[in-house]
């Protein structure tokens, strides 16, 4: 299984999706791991993107975004998705909203929608190596190992020092039957192969409150 969700910038969620949580918000706010997630009040609503979105729409987009982050952190992914979609409808250039939307879809195993959202985030912020790895991880989960390998290869070319990316690429190459190349990568980066690959188990990144 690719290491992407567990290794990049500590942006990880633990546990599985609860269908009850996905459909109904809690009456009171809950505590969550905020080691890499700032509170929704930290969003800078004065940061206007360089596009033709009106200031009113931009501010409304951020309001939806902040609500989405709260739902996302509490595990109410369907509600989070609704608010992220409302955010990008008002300001389609809000890259982090697209990224977090992809994360919400991923935890619900809606991989096609997740991939679309991650690609839209990447279109706004080209050459984002983290987003390229997220895309590769979703492609791996979908079983499109050739596409996953291409994404991981692109990410590794952008950051050739990353043993994590090399490990992800090696995992995809194993699935493609290219074990010799996978072994070569693991030897080069001193990587211990995983005990077992379970692509269906994906821990998506935590939502960021920095749009």
N, C-alpha and C positions, 0 to 999 in steps of 0.2 A: 504493500500500500504506500502511495506517496506520502512523504513526511510533511508536505506543505502546510496542512492545517495545524499541525502540532508544533511547528518550528519557527514560523516567521513572525518576528516582533511580538511574540506571546499573544497573538490575536486569536485565541481559541475559545470555544465553548465546550463545556463538558456535558455529557448526558445525552439522552435521546429526546425526541419531540413528544410532547404529551398532547393528544388530540383534544383533551379538555382545555388545556392551556392555550391551544391554538385557536379556540373558538370563543373563549370568554375571559375578559380581563378580571384581575383581582380587585377586590374592593379597596385594598390599601396597597401602598407601594411596598415592594419587597427589596431586601438587600441583595446585591449582586456583586460579583468580583469586579472591582473598579480599578484594578491594578493597571489596566491599559485603556480604560474607558472613562472619559470625563463626564461629568453630569451634563444633562441637556441644557442647563443654564449657561454652560460655557461656550455655546455656539456664538460666533461673532456675526451678528445679523447685519453689521455695517459693511461686511466684505462683499461688495457688489462685483459679480463676474463681468468680464469684458465682453458683453454681448448686448443684444437689443432687448433683453428682458427688462421690463419696467421694474422700478424699485419696489413698487407695491407687490408685484408678482414674486419678486425675489424674497421679500420679507414673508409673504404667505408661504412660499416654498419652505423656508427655514422653519416656520412654525409647524408645518406638517412633518418636516424632517425630525424635529426635536420630539414630537409625539411618537414618531416611529421608533426612535432610539429607545424611548422608555418602554414601549411594547416589546421591542426586540430583546432588551436586557432582561425582561421579566418572562420571556418565553412565549409571548403571544404573537406567533409569527404571522398568522393570517391578518391580524390587525396591523402589525408592522408593515406588511406588504401593501395594504390599502393606503397607509399614510406615506410610504415611500413613493408609491405610484402617484399620489396626489402631489407630492413634492416635485417630482420630475415633470409632471404635467405643467406646473407653474413655472418651473425653471429646469428645462431639460439639460442644462449644462452643469448641474450639481453632481459632480463626479462621485462623491462619496455616497450620495443617495443611491445611485446605480449600483455601487459596490456592495452596500449593505443590503440592497434589494436582492442581489445575487446570493448573498449569504443566507437571507431568510428563505429563499427558494431552495437553496442547497439543503438546509436542515430538514425541509419537508420532502426532500428527494425529488423535487421538480427540476430535474437537471437541464432540460431544454430551456426553460425560462431562466434558470440561473446563468447558463452560458450566455444567453442573449444579454442579460443585464451586465455581466462582467465585461462582455465585449463592448457594450456601450460606454462603460466606465473607461475602458482602455482607449476608445476612440477619442475621448475627451482629454485623456492624459496618456498620450502615446509613449511607448517604451517604458511603461511602468512594469518593472521586472516582477514585483509582487503580484500584480494583476495577471500577468502572463502565466505565472505559476498556478494561480487560482484556476485559470482557464484550463491549464493542463490537468489539474487534479479532477475537475469536473469531467473532462473528456476521458480520463482514466476510469472514473466511476461509471461512465456510460459504456465503457468497453471499446471505445474508439482509440485503441492503443497507438495506432500510427499517428493520429492527430495529437494525442497526448505527448508522444515522443517528440514531435516537431515543436510543440510549445515548450517543453522542458529543454530541448536543444537550444531554442532561441534564447531562453532565459539564461542558460549556462554560458552561451556566447556573450551575453551582456554582462554577466558576473561570473567569470571563469574560476573564481576562488571559492564558490559556494559548493561545499560538499553535500549540502541538503538537496540542491538542485540536481547534482550528479547522481545522488541516490534515487531521486524521483525518476530521472531519465533511465537509470539502470533497471528500475522496476518495470517501466514501460517496455524496454528492450527485451526483458525476460518474457513478457507476455507475447511479444512478436517473434519469439524463438531465436532472438539474437543474443544468446547467452554468452558468447565469446566477447562481444563488445561490452555487454553488461559487466562481465568479470573484469575486463580491462579498466573500465571506469572505477569499479570498486577498489581495485588495486591502486590505481593512480591517486584516489582520494582517501585511501585507507578506510574504506567503508565496510562494516560488517553487514552482510545481507540480512534482511528481516527473517524471522522464524517462519512467517507465513504472510502472504499478501491477501488482504481482505478489502478489496476496493469498495465494497458496499458500505463499509464503515467510514464515514467521513465526519470529522468535527469541524464545522465551518468557522471562519473567523468571527470574533466578537464585533459588534457594531461600533463604529467610531462616531463620536459626536462632533467631529471636526469636518464639516462639509467643504 
